[in-house]
Amino acid sequence: MKIKRVLLIIIALLVIMIGFTLTNPFLISSKQPAPALTSVVLDEEAAVEHFSKALTYKTVSYQERKKFDLQEFNQFITFLKNSYPAVHEKLELELINDYGLVYKWTGTNPEEKPIGLTSHYDVVPILSGTEKNWEMDPFSGTVKDGLIWGRGTLDDKIGVIGIMEAAEYLLNEGFAPSRDMYFMFGFDEEIGGELGAKAIAETLKQRGIQFDFVLDEGGAIVENMVPGVDQPVGVVGISEKGSATATLSIKGSGGHSSQPKDRTNIGRIASAISKLEETQFDGELRGPGNDLFEFVAPEMSFGMKYVFANKFLFKPIIEKILLQEPATAALIRTTIAPTIFQAGEQYNALPEEASAIINLRIMPGDSLEDVEAFIVETIDDEGITVTLEGSEASNVSSTDGPQFKSIQQAARNVYEDAIIAPYLMFAGSDAKHYDSISDNTYRFLPVQITSEDLNRMHGTNEHISISNYLNAIKFYIEIMKETNK
Ligand SMILES: [Zn+2]
C-alpha cells in the first residue's frame, strides 16, 4: 500500500509538472513592437547617385598610417559638403584630427539627452591578387541590375551616406529634433579607430557630453539565422566581446635529442594548450546570448518555445547544444584560439625556449584577471610564464528601455516581418570607444542580407541591392523621428 501511495504522489507531481511546463510557452509574449509602416518617399535616383559617387573615393585604411591617401579622404569630405547642402547649412561640422567628422544637429529641448549615430568612411584594402576576381571595379560605384557595387557598400559607407541622406530628407521636410543629435564618422575604424572614433569620443567627453545611446554598425537582418524561426531576424549588438592575447613561454636547458628529459619544453607548452582545450571556459546561457533567445523564443515554433519557456528545466541541454557549434559556442563562453606556436630550430637539438600565443575573445562578465587566473590554474605548470594583454568586453546595454525599443520600432517600420533581437558581437567595432560617453551603445546595420553578403564584407565583390540601401536610409529617418517625439 505504501508503495502505491508513493507512486500516486509521483504521478500526481508529474502531471502537475507537465501541466506547468505546457502552460509556460503560452505565458511568454512577443517582445516585438507593432510596425507602423514608413511613409517616407525618397528621391531614389538622387540617393543612388550619391552613394555610387561616395564609393569612388579610395578612402582605404592601411595598418601603416603613412600609406593612407589623405587626398582621397579630403575629396570625400568635399563630396559630402556638395551633396548635402541642407545638412551643411543647418548642422555644425567639426573635424577631429582633420578627418574625423562630427555633425551636431541642435535640438529644441536642451533638457533631453542627446543621441549619437556613428559610422566610418574608411574601407579595407582590396587584397592584392584578388583585384581580378571582382566582377566590377571595387571603386567604380557601378550600379547595374538593381545592385550597387564597391568596397564600402556594406562596411560602412552605407552608414555614412544613409545617415546623411536621412538628415537631408528630414531637413527638407522642415523636421526639427527635440534633442541634440550627433553624427560621428570615423576614418580609421578598420585599424582600431584611435584617431577617429576614439579621439571624437575623448573630445566630446571633455565637453561633458553624455549620450542616451550611440548607434553604430554591427549585426544585420538575416534570413534562416535562428532555427525554429521563419521570419528574418535582425540582431542588434548590445555588447562586444573583449579580445586578449595570452603568451605562454618556457625557458630551460635544451640538450641533445639523443638523451632527452621526460618533459621537454615543447611537450610542456603543448600539454598546456591541450589542457586548455580540454577544459574550456564554462559555457553558460547568460547576458547578451541569453537576451537573444529571450527575444526570439516568443516567435518560435511550439516545440522550441516549449524548451525556451522552460529554461529552468532545459538550460543545461540548451547550453550543450549551443556548445556543439563554434558560432553558437562563442555566444555563451570566452573562447580559446591558439594561433602561434614557436620552438626549435634544428632537428637534433632540444630547444631552450618554447612559446605559444593564444587569442581569447572574452565574454562580458569575465574579466582579464579571471581569464589569466583560469589559464594559470588550468595549465598547472609553474615553469610556464603566462602573460595576458588585451581589452575587456564592452559594457552591456539595456534592452528594456526606450532606447532599444526605438531601434526595434524603426527597424520594423521598414522591415515589418523582421524580428529584432539583441545579441553579442564577436568582432570589434568603433562602438566601444563611445562606451565611456554613452549610457548605451548599440550595433546594427539596417539592411537585410544573406550570409554570403557577410562574407563579401572584407572580401571580394562587396555589393548591396538598391532596395536595401533605400531601406537603410528609411531606417535612419525612422530612428531620428522615433527618438524625437
Ligand atoms: Zn565597419
Residues whose N, C-alpha, C, O or C-beta is under 5 A from the ligand:
A	BS01	ZN	D155 D156
